Amino acid sequence: MYPLPELLGGMLRFQFDQAEKIVSDLQAILDTENVPAGAFYWVPFSNRGKPGLMMAFSWASTDFEEGRRLLKKVKALGTVVMIWFLKVISSISSLLTPPSMVMDAGLRG
């Protein structure tokens, strides 16, 4: 383990009718590109309410520009109908209280 003062993470919801292409294109990225170890992807399907393809994305590295670049690539995989992202900031006080969460408006564009 190593110290990580900030973590970028959140969820994207894509149109369900694009799910097959999105998953296939994501797999192609993972197979052909040198995806940094700081990236994490998790793709659950949801059939509650309106069906959708959710994608969790987190970036555990201090190079936030690279994390934003990868997030932009993921957003381009399909039509995003919902996006929720946080930059989690931890500090020595997080040993006593939960880390504070700050909405990063720069990730919406």
N, CA, C and O atoms as CSV, one atom per row, in Angstrom:
chain,resi,resn,atom,element,x,y,z
A,1,MET,N,N,0.830,-1.174,0.000
A,1,MET,CA,C,0.000,0.000,0.000
A,1,MET,C,C,0.880,1.245,0.000
A,1,MET,O,O,2.005,1.236,0.501
A,2,TYR,N,N,0.339,2.312,-0.574
A,2,TYR,CA,C,1.053,3.578,-0.625
A,2,TYR,C,C,0.047,4.700,-0.406
A,2,TYR,O,O,-1.145,4.518,-0.656
A,3,PRO,N,N,0.504,5.844,0.051
A,3,PRO,CA,C,-0.437,6.945,0.317
A,3,PRO,C,C,-1.030,7.492,-0.982
A,3,PRO,O,O,-0.336,7.617,-1.991
A,4,LEU,N,N,-2.290,7.806,-0.940
A,4,LEU,CA,C,-2.985,8.392,-2.084
A,4,LEU,C,C,-3.897,9.494,-1.550
A,4,LEU,O,O,-4.955,9.209,-0.990
A,5,PRO,N,N,-3.488,10.749,-1.724
A,5,PRO,CA,C,-4.255,11.842,-1.118
A,5,PRO,C,C,-5.618,12.072,-1.760
A,5,PRO,O,O,-6.517,12.604,-1.108
A,6,GLU,N,N,-5.793,11.684,-3.027
A,6,GLU,CA,C,-7.064,11.898,-3.714
A,6,GLU,C,C,-7.396,10.688,-4.583
A,6,GLU,O,O,-6.507,9.975,-5.049
A,7,LEU,N,N,-8.683,10.475,-4.790
A,7,LEU,CA,C,-9.168,9.390,-5.635
A,7,LEU,C,C,-10.319,9.925,-6.456
A,7,LEU,O,O,-11.216,10.576,-5.919
A,8,LEU,N,N,-10.307,9.661,-7.742
A,8,LEU,CA,C,-11.382,10.050,-8.638
A,8,LEU,C,C,-12.250,8.826,-8.854
A,8,LEU,O,O,-11.737,7.760,-9.196
A,9,GLY,N,N,-13.548,8.954,-8.661
A,9,GLY,CA,C,-14.406,7.794,-8.855
A,9,GLY,C,C,-15.844,8.184,-9.074
A,9,GLY,O,O,-16.276,9.267,-8.680
A,10,GLY,N,N,-16.591,7.288,-9.709
A,10,GLY,CA,C,-18.001,7.543,-9.927
A,10,GLY,C,C,-18.644,6.543,-10.855
A,10,GLY,O,O,-18.095,5.479,-11.142
A,11,MET,N,N,-19.828,6.913,-11.318
A,11,MET,CA,C,-20.643,6.038,-12.152
A,11,MET,C,C,-21.126,6.783,-13.391
A,11,MET,O,O,-21.393,7.984,-13.361
A,12,LEU,N,N,-21.226,6.032,-14.472
A,12,LEU,CA,C,-21.856,6.521,-15.693
A,12,LEU,C,C,-22.998,5.568,-16.015
A,12,LEU,O,O,-22.886,4.364,-15.785
A,13,ARG,N,N,-24.084,6.095,-16.540
A,13,ARG,CA,C,-25.188,5.250,-17.003
A,13,ARG,C,C,-25.357,5.520,-18.493
A,13,ARG,O,O,-25.531,6.659,-18.926
A,14,PHE,N,N,-25.299,4.431,-19.266
A,14,PHE,CA,C,-25.436,4.510,-20.713
A,14,PHE,C,C,-26.803,3.988,-21.139
A,14,PHE,O,O,-27.458,3.259,-20.394
A,15,GLN,N,N,-27.230,4.368,-22.345
A,15,GLN,CA,C,-28.453,3.817,-22.917
A,15,GLN,C,C,-28.292,2.310,-23.040
A,15,GLN,O,O,-27.258,1.827,-23.500
A,16,PHE,N,N,-29.314,1.569,-22.628
A,16,PHE,CA,C,-29.224,0.115,-22.588
A,16,PHE,C,C,-29.106,-0.499,-23.988
A,16,PHE,O,O,-28.445,-1.523,-24.161
A,17,ASP,N,N,-29.739,0.119,-24.979
A,17,ASP,CA,C,-29.690,-0.456,-26.326
A,17,ASP,C,C,-28.292,-0.397,-26.944
A,17,ASP,O,O,-28.061,-0.990,-27.997
A,18,GLN,N,N,-27.368,0.303,-26.308
A,18,GLN,CA,C,-25.985,0.382,-26.782
A,18,GLN,C,C,-25.049,-0.534,-25.980
A,18,GLN,O,O,-23.839,-0.533,-26.208
A,19,ALA,N,N,-25.602,-1.309,-25.047
A,19,ALA,CA,C,-24.788,-2.083,-24.103
A,19,ALA,C,C,-23.799,-3.018,-24.787
A,19,ALA,O,O,-22.627,-3.057,-24.414
A,20,GLU,N,N,-24.252,-3.765,-25.774
A,20,GLU,CA,C,-23.362,-4.732,-26.430
A,20,GLU,C,C,-22.153,-4.042,-27.058
A,20,GLU,O,O,-21.025,-4.509,-26.901
A,21,LYS,N,N,-22.377,-2.937,-27.767
A,21,LYS,CA,C,-21.286,-2.205,-28.405
A,21,LYS,C,C,-20.355,-1.585,-27.358
A,21,LYS,O,O,-19.134,-1.619,-27.516
A,22,ILE,N,N,-20.924,-1.023,-26.301
A,22,ILE,CA,C,-20.115,-0.383,-25.262
A,22,ILE,C,C,-19.195,-1.387,-24.589
A,22,ILE,O,O,-18.004,-1.128,-24.414
A,23,VAL,N,N,-19.750,-2.538,-24.210
A,23,VAL,CA,C,-18.936,-3.569,-23.549
A,23,VAL,C,C,-17.866,-4.091,-24.502
A,23,VAL,O,O,-16.724,-4.306,-24.097
A,24,SER,N,N,-18.229,-4.293,-25.763
A,24,SER,CA,C,-17.265,-4.767,-26.754
A,24,SER,C,C,-16.145,-3.749,-26.982
A,24,SER,O,O,-14.971,-4.114,-27.050
A,25,ASP,N,N,-16.512,-2.482,-27.099
A,25,ASP,CA,C,-15.507,-1.430,-27.313
A,25,ASP,C,C,-14.617,-1.246,-26.089
A,25,ASP,O,O,-13.419,-1.000,-26.225
A,26,LEU,N,N,-15.192,-1.362,-24.897
A,26,LEU,CA,C,-14.373,-1.279,-23.680
A,26,LEU,C,C,-13.383,-2.439,-23.641
A,26,LEU,O,O,-12.217,-2.244,-23.299
A,27,GLN,N,N,-13.834,-3.640,-23.986
A,27,GLN,CA,C,-12.930,-4.787,-23.995
A,27,GLN,C,C,-11.807,-4.584,-25.006
A,27,GLN,O,O,-10.666,-4.966,-24.745
A,28,ALA,N,N,-12.112,-3.989,-26.152
A,28,ALA,CA,C,-11.080,-3.709,-27.158
A,28,ALA,C,C,-10.033,-2.738,-26.606
A,28,ALA,O,O,-8.838,-2.903,-26.854
A,29,ILE,N,N,-10.482,-1.730,-25.858
A,29,ILE,CA,C,-9.541,-0.789,-25.239
A,29,ILE,C,C,-8.646,-1.527,-24.256
A,29,ILE,O,O,-7.429,-1.343,-24.253
A,30,LEU,N,N,-9.257,-2.362,-23.421
A,30,LEU,CA,C,-8.480,-3.096,-22.418
A,30,LEU,C,C,-7.500,-4.081,-23.060
A,30,LEU,O,O,-6.420,-4.327,-22.523
A,31,ASP,N,N,-7.883,-4.646,-24.217
A,31,ASP,CA,C,-7.030,-5.628,-24.905
A,31,ASP,C,C,-5.897,-4.995,-25.695
A,31,ASP,O,O,-4.837,-5.602,-25.846
A,32,THR,N,N,-6.103,-3.780,-26.203
A,32,THR,CA,C,-5.135,-3.226,-27.146
A,32,THR,C,C,-4.328,-2.047,-26.618
A,32,THR,O,O,-3.279,-1.724,-27.176
A,33,GLU,N,N,-4.791,-1.406,-25.565
A,33,GLU,CA,C,-4.087,-0.228,-25.061
A,33,GLU,C,C,-3.393,-0.555,-23.746
A,33,GLU,O,O,-3.770,-1.487,-23.036
A,34,ASN,N,N,-2.398,0.212,-23.450
A,34,ASN,CA,C,-1.678,0.069,-22.190
A,34,ASN,C,C,-2.441,0.862,-21.117
A,34,ASN,O,O,-2.111,2.011,-20.824
A,35,VAL,N,N,-3.462,0.227,-20.544
A,35,VAL,CA,C,-4.297,0.894,-19.541
A,35,VAL,C,C,-3.502,0.947,-18.241
A,35,VAL,O,O,-3.059,-0.089,-17.744
A,36,PRO,N,N,-3.318,2.141,-17.689
A,36,PRO,CA,C,-2.536,2.278,-16.454
A,36,PRO,C,C,-3.146,1.494,-15.292
A,36,PRO,O,O,-4.359,1.291,-15.226
A,37,ALA,N,N,-2.287,1.064,-14.389
A,37,ALA,CA,C,-2.731,0.279,-13.235
A,37,ALA,C,C,-3.675,1.066,-12.332
A,37,ALA,O,O,-4.407,0.460,-11.550
A,38,GLY,N,N,-3.682,2.386,-12.413
A,38,GLY,CA,C,-4.556,3.195,-11.573
A,38,GLY,C,C,-6.007,3.195,-12.001
A,38,GLY,O,O,-6.859,3.719,-11.284
A,39,ALA,N,N,-6.312,2.613,-13.167
A,39,ALA,CA,C,-7.681,2.612,-13.681
A,39,ALA,C,C,-8.429,1.363,-13.229
A,39,ALA,O,O,-7.862,0.272,-13.169
A,40,PHE,N,N,-9.714,1.540,-12.912
A,40,PHE,CA,C,-10.577,0.428,-12.534
A,40,PHE,C,C,-11.919,0.607,-13.228
A,40,PHE,O,O,-12.501,1.691,-13.193
A,41,TYR,N,N,-12.411,-0.458,-13.859
A,41,TYR,CA,C,-13.703,-0.439,-14.528
A,41,TYR,C,C,-14.549,-1.578,-13.975
A,41,TYR,O,O,-14.039,-2.671,-13.731
A,42,TRP,N,N,-15.824,-1.327,-13.778
A,42,TRP,CA,C,-16.765,-2.361,-13.365
A,42,TRP,C,C,-18.065,-2.076,-14.091
A,42,TRP,O,O,-18.561,-0.951,-14.036
A,43,VAL,N,N,-18.637,-3.074,-14.778
A,43,VAL,CA,C,-19.788,-2.843,-15.641
A,43,VAL,C,C,-20.958,-3.738,-15.230
A,43,VAL,O,O,-21.093,-4.845,-15.750
A,44,PRO,N,N,-21.805,-3.277,-14.305
A,44,PRO,CA,C,-23.010,-4.045,-13.968
A,44,PRO,C,C,-24.189,-3.622,-14.850
A,44,PRO,O,O,-24.258,-2.475,-15.292
A,45,PHE,N,N,-25.099,-4.538,-15.098
A,45,PHE,CA,C,-26.333,-4.232,-15.817
A,45,PHE,C,C,-27.442,-4.034,-14.799
A,45,PHE,O,O,-27.432,-4.662,-13.740
A,46,SER,N,N,-28.390,-3.174,-15.107
A,46,SER,CA,C,-29.501,-2.908,-14.197
A,46,SER,C,C,-30.815,-3.101,-14.933
A,46,SER,O,O,-30.992,-2.610,-16.048
A,47,ASN,N,N,-31.731,-3.817,-14.305
A,47,ASN,CA,C,-33.059,-3.998,-14.874
A,47,ASN,C,C,-34.121,-3.421,-13.938
A,47,ASN,O,O,-35.308,-3.706,-14.095
A,48,ARG,N,N,-33.700,-2.615,-12.973
A,48,ARG,CA,C,-34.643,-1.948,-12.073
A,48,ARG,C,C,-35.142,-0.682,-12.740
A,48,ARG,O,O,-34.358,0.119,-13.248
A,49,GLY,N,N,-36.433,-0.515,-12.732
A,49,GLY,CA,C,-36.979,0.669,-13.385
A,49,GLY,C,C,-36.685,0.602,-14.872
A,49,GLY,O,O,-37.088,-0.344,-15.549
A,50,LYS,N,N,-35.996,1.589,-15.372
A,50,LYS,CA,C,-35.614,1.627,-16.788
A,50,LYS,C,C,-34.273,0.907,-16.942
A,50,LYS,O,O,-33.299,1.280,-16.286
A,51,PRO,N,N,-34.205,-0.130,-17.807
A,51,PRO,CA,C,-32.937,-0.866,-17.967
A,51,PRO,C,C,-31.801,0.069,-18.386
A,51,PRO,O,O,-32.005,1.028,-19.131
A,52,GLY,N,N,-30.622,-0.229,-17.897
A,52,GLY,CA,C,-29.473,0.592,-18.242
A,52,GLY,C,C,-28.179,-0.160,-18.044
A,52,GLY,O,O,-28.141,-1.190,-17.370
A,53,LEU,N,N,-27.140,0.349,-18.625
A,53,LEU,CA,C,-25.797,-0.180,-18.448
A,53,LEU,C,C,-25.048,0.822,-17.582
A,53,LEU,O,O,-24.829,1.964,-17.987
A,54,MET,N,N,-24.660,0.394,-16.398
A,54,MET,CA,C,-23.906,1.248,-15.489
A,54,MET,C,C,-22.427,0.912,-15.646
A,54,MET,O,O,-22.069,-0.233,-15.923
A,55,MET,N,N,-21.583,1.905,-15.471
A,55,MET,CA,C,-20.154,1.657,-15.475
A,55,MET,C,C,-19.519,2.435,-14.341
A,55,MET,O,O,-19.586,3.663,-14.288
A,56,ALA,N,N,-18.902,1.694,-13.437
A,56,ALA,CA,C,-18.123,2.342,-12.385
A,56,ALA,C,C,-16.726,2.558,-12.936
A,56,ALA,O,O,-16.160,1.688,-13.598
A,57,PHE,N,N,-16.185,3.719,-12.656
A,57,PHE,CA,C,-14.836,4.055,-13.096
A,57,PHE,C,C,-14.129,4.698,-11.918
A,57,PHE,O,O,-14.667,5.609,-11.288
A,58,SER,N,N,-12.940,4.234,-11.621
A,58,SER,CA,C,-12.157,4.925,-10.602
A,58,SER,C,C,-10.729,5.069,-11.087
A,58,SER,O,O,-10.228,4.275,-11.883
A,59,TRP,N,N,-10.096,6.107,-10.579
A,59,TRP,CA,C,-8.725,6.419,-10.945
A,59,TRP,C,C,-7.942,6.625,-9.658
A,59,TRP,O,O,-8.145,7.604,-8.940
A,60,ALA,N,N,-7.048,5.690,-9.379
A,60,ALA,CA,C,-6.257,5.720,-8.148
A,60,ALA,C,C,-4.809,6.045,-8.489
A,60,ALA,O,O,-3.935,5.179,-8.456
A,61,SER,N,N,-4.575,7.305,-8.816
A,61,SER,CA,C,-3.240,7.784,-9.137
A,61,SER,C,C,-3.222,9.292,-8.908
A,61,SER,O,O,-4.269,9.940,-8.919
A,62,THR,N,N,-2.065,9.828,-8.708
A,62,THR,CA,C,-1.958,11.269,-8.525
A,62,THR,C,C,-1.974,12.038,-9.851
A,62,THR,O,O,-2.065,13.265,-9.843
A,63,ASP,N,N,-1.889,11.341,-10.981
A,63,ASP,CA,C,-1.925,11.973,-12.299
A,63,ASP,C,C,-3.383,12.118,-12.750
A,63,ASP,O,O,-3.883,11.304,-13.526
A,64,PHE,N,N,-4.062,13.166,-12.254
A,64,PHE,CA,C,-5.476,13.338,-12.556
A,64,PHE,C,C,-5.733,13.695,-14.015
A,64,PHE,O,O,-6.824,13.429,-14.520
A,65,GLU,N,N,-4.777,14.282,-14.698
A,65,GLU,CA,C,-4.964,14.564,-16.130
A,65,GLU,C,C,-5.112,13.256,-16.907
A,65,GLU,O,O,-5.946,13.166,-17.808
A,66,GLU,N,N,-4.320,12.252,-16.573
A,66,GLU,CA,C,-4.444,10.936,-17.226
A,66,GLU,C,C,-5.787,10.304,-16.879
A,66,GLU,O,O,-6.428,9.706,-17.743
A,67,GLY,N,N,-6.217,10.427,-15.639
A,67,GLY,CA,C,-7.523,9.905,-15.238
A,67,GLY,C,C,-8.653,10.565,-16.002
A,67,GLY,O,O,-9.587,9.891,-16.437
A,68,ARG,N,N,-8.580,11.871,-16.170
A,68,ARG,CA,C,-9.602,12.593,-16.935
A,68,ARG,C,C,-9.569,12.175,-18.415
A,68,ARG,O,O,-10.616,12.073,-19.054
A,69,ARG,N,N,-8.386,11.937,-18.947
A,69,ARG,CA,C,-8.265,11.483,-20.342
A,69,ARG,C,C,-8.967,10.133,-20.523
A,69,ARG,O,O,-9.709,9.937,-21.485
A,70,LEU,N,N,-8.725,9.205,-19.593
A,70,LEU,CA,C,-9.372,7.898,-19.679
A,70,LEU,C,C,-10.876,8.009,-19.483
A,70,LEU,O,O,-11.640,7.313,-20.153
A,71,LEU,N,N,-11.311,8.876,-18.573
A,71,LEU,CA,C,-12.740,9.068,-18.357
A,71,LEU,C,C,-13.401,9.619,-19.624
A,71,LEU,O,O,-14.504,9.200,-19.976
A,72,LYS,N,N,-12.746,10.539,-20.298
A,72,LYS,CA,C,-13.284,11.093,-21.548
A,72,LYS,C,C,-13.441,9.984,-22.596
A,72,LYS,O,O,-14.432,9.953,-23.325
A,73,LYS,N,N,-12.472,9.087,-22.667
A,73,LYS,CA,C,-12.538,7.967,-23.604
A,73,LYS,C,C,-13.708,7.043,-23.263
A,73,LYS,O,O,-14.407,6.570,-24.160
A,74,VAL,N,N,-13.920,6.787,-21.983
A,74,VAL,CA,C,-15.032,5.934,-21.546
A,74,VAL,C,C,-16.368,6.596,-21.867
A,74,VAL,O,O,-17.296,5.929,-22.324
A,75,LYS,N,N,-16.473,7.909,-21.629
A,75,LYS,CA,C,-17.718,8.624,-21.922
A,75,LYS,C,C,-18.057,8.571,-23.408
A,75,LYS,O,O,-19.232,8.613,-23.773
A,76,ALA,N,N,-17.051,8.479,-24.264
A,76,ALA,CA,C,-17.273,8.455,-25.708
A,76,ALA,C,C,-17.727,7.089,-26.222
A,76,ALA,O,O,-18.018,6.952,-27.410
A,77,LEU,N,N,-17.795,6.080,-25.358
A,77,LEU,CA,C,-18.197,4.744,-25.794
A,77,LEU,C,C,-19.667,4.665,-26.195
A,77,LEU,O,O,-20.045,3.778,-26.960
A,78,GLY,N,N,-20.494,5.564,-25.700
A,78,GLY,CA,C,-21.922,5.531,-26.011
A,78,GLY,C,C,-22.602,6.784,-25.506
A,78,GLY,O,O,-21.949,7.751,-25.115
A,79,THR,N,N,-23.920,6.752,-25.521
A,79,THR,CA,C,-24.707,7.891,-25.052
A,79,THR,C,C,-24.837,7.813,-23.539
A,79,THR,O,O,-25.465,6.897,-23.007
A,80,VAL,N,N,-24.243,8.772,-22.855
A,80,VAL,CA,C,-24.300,8.823,-21.395
A,80,VAL,C,C,-25.596,9.527,-21.009
A,80,VAL,O,O,-25.844,10.658,-21.425
A,81,VAL,N,N,-26.427,8.844,-20.204
A,81,VAL,CA,C,-27.684,9.447,-19.770
A,81,VAL,C,C,-27.611,9.943,-18.326
A,81,VAL,O,O,-28.496,10.670,-17.874
A,82,MET,N,N,-26.567,9.555,-17.604
A,82,MET,CA,C,-26.363,10.031,-16.242
A,82,MET,C,C,-24.883,9.892,-15.913
A,82,MET,O,O,-24.248,8.900,-16.271
A,83,ILE,N,N,-24.344,10.887,-15.233
A,83,ILE,CA,C,-22.957,10.798,-14.790
A,83,ILE,C,C,-22.873,11.360,-13.381
A,83,ILE,O,O,-23.450,12.405,-13.079
A,84,TRP,N,N,-22.155,10.662,-12.532
A,84,TRP,CA,C,-21.975,11.080,-11.143
A,84,TRP,C,C,-20.532,10.787,-10.770
A,84,TRP,O,O,-20.130,9.625,-10.713
A,85,PHE,N,N,-19.757,11.815,-10.519
A,85,PHE,CA,C,-18.351,11.640,-10.184
A,85,PHE,C,C,-17.955,12.501,-9.009
A,85,PHE,O,O,-18.466,13.604,-8.821
A,86,LEU,N,N,-17.035,11.977,-8.223
A,86,LEU,CA,C,-16.485,12.689,-7.078
A,86,LEU,C,C,-14.976,12.572,-7.082
A,86,LEU,O,O,-14.410,11.584,-7.550
A,87,LYS,N,N,-14.346,13.585,-6.560
A,87,LYS,CA,C,-12.932,13.490,-6.232
A,87,LYS,C,C,-12.906,13.375,-4.721
A,87,LYS,O,O,-13.262,14.324,-4.023
A,88,VAL,N,N,-12.496,12.239,-4.210
A,88,VAL,CA,C,-12.475,12.006,-2.778
A,88,VAL,C,C,-11.126,12.467,-2.247
A,88,VAL,O,O,-10.076,12.038,-2.726
A,89,ILE,N,N,-11.168,13.337,-1.264
A,89,ILE,CA,C,-9.951,13.900,-0.693
A,89,ILE,C,C,-9.784,13.355,0.716
A,89,ILE,O,O,-10.664,13.506,1.563
A,90,SER,N,N,-8.662,12.729,0.952
A,90,SER,CA,C,-8.416,12.207,2.296
A,90,SER,C,C,-7.253,12.964,2.922
A,90,SER,O,O,-6.456,13.598,2.230
A,91,SER,N,N,-7.176,12.887,4.209
A,91,SER,CA,C,-6.085,13.530,4.926
A,91,SER,C,C,-5.858,12.763,6.213
A,91,SER,O,O,-6.526,11.761,6.469
A,92,ILE,N,N,-4.939,13.216,7.006
A,92,ILE,CA,C,-4.668,12.552,8.275
A,92,ILE,C,C,-5.924,12.522,9.143
A,92,ILE,O,O,-6.109,11.601,9.939
A,93,SER,N,N,-6.796,13.540,8.989
A,93,SER,CA,C,-8.027,13.557,9.774
A,93,SER,C,C,-8.992,12.462,9.345
A,93,SER,O,O,-9.932,12.146,10.074
A,94,SER,N,N,-8.769,11.875,8.160
A,94,SER,CA,C,-9.663,10.809,7.716
A,94,SER,C,C,-9.526,9.563,8.580
A,94,SER,O,O,-10.376,8.674,8.529
A,95,LEU,N,N,-8.467,9.494,9.370
A,95,LEU,CA,C,-8.357,8.378,10.299
A,95,LEU,C,C,-9.416,8.476,11.389
A,95,LEU,O,O,-9.781,7.476,12.007
A,96,LEU,N,N,-9.907,9.695,11.619
A,96,LEU,CA,C,-10.897,9.920,12.663
A,96,LEU,C,C,-12.303,10.113,12.106
A,96,LEU,O,O,-13.287,9.767,12.759
A,97,THR,N,N,-12.395,10.669,10.893
A,97,THR,CA,C,-13.690,10.935,10.286
A,97,THR,C,C,-13.660,10.471,8.840
A,97,THR,O,O,-12.579,10.310,8.273
A,98,PRO,N,N,-14.834,10.248,8.221
A,98,PRO,CA,C,-14.846,9.849,6.805
A,98,PRO,C,C,-14.225,10.928,5.935
A,98,PRO,O,O,-14.295,12.107,6.282
A,99,PRO,N,N,-13.612,10.554,4.801
A,99,PRO,CA,C,-13.040,11.565,3.902
A,99,PRO,C,C,-14.126,12.482,3.356
A,99,PRO,O,O,-15.266,12.066,3.147
A,100,SER,N,N,-13.755,13.728,3.131
A,100,SER,CA,C,-14.720,14.663,2.539
A,100,SER,C,C,-14.812,14.384,1.043
A,100,SER,O,O,-13.844,13.947,0.422
A,101,MET,N,N,-15.983,14.641,0.472
A,101,MET,CA,C,-16.188,14.422,-0.949
A,101,MET,C,C,-16.546,15.746,-1.601
A,101,MET,O,O,-17.392,16.489,-1.102
A,102,VAL,N,N,-15.903,16.029,-2.705
A,102,VAL,CA,C,-16.100,17.295,-3.399
A,102,VAL,C,C,-16.504,16.990,-4.834
A,102,VAL,O,O,-15.823,16.234,-5.528
A,103,MET,N,N,-17.608,17.576,-5.277
A,103,MET,CA,C,-18.043,17.388,-6.654
A,103,MET,C,C,-17.063,18.102,-7.570
A,103,MET,O,O,-16.747,19.268,-7.333
A,104,ASP,N,N,-16.581,17.445,-8.593
A,104,ASP,CA,C,-15.616,18.040,-9.513
A,104,ASP,C,C,-16.361,18.398,-10.800
A,104,ASP,O,O,-16.558,17.545,-11.665
A,105,ALA,N,N,-16.772,19.653,-10.923
A,105,ALA,CA,C,-17.557,20.090,-12.067
A,105,ALA,C,C,-16.807,19.939,-13.378
A,105,ALA,O,O,-17.436,19.853,-14.433
A,106,GLY,N,N,-15.494,19.904,-13.343
A,106,GLY,CA,C,-14.697,19.755,-14.556
A,106,GLY,C,C,-14.874,18.415,-15.237
A,106,GLY,O,O,-14.435,18.249,-16.375
A,107,LEU,N,N,-15.501,17.457,-14.584
A,107,LEU,CA,C,-15.679,16.130,-15.164
A,107,LEU,C,C,-16.962,16.018,-15.954
A,107,LEU,O,O,-17.161,15.017,-16.642
A,108,ARG,N,N,-17.832,16.989,-15.886
A,108,ARG,CA,C,-19.131,16.896,-16.545
A,108,ARG,C,C,-19.047,17.167,-18.047
A,108,ARG,O,O,-19.891,16.699,-18.812
A,109,GLY,N,N,-18.045,17.911,-18.463
A,109,GLY,CA,C,-17.952,18.280,-19.879
A,109,GLY,C,C,-17.298,17.261,-20.735
A,109,GLY,O,O,-17.164,17.462,-21.942
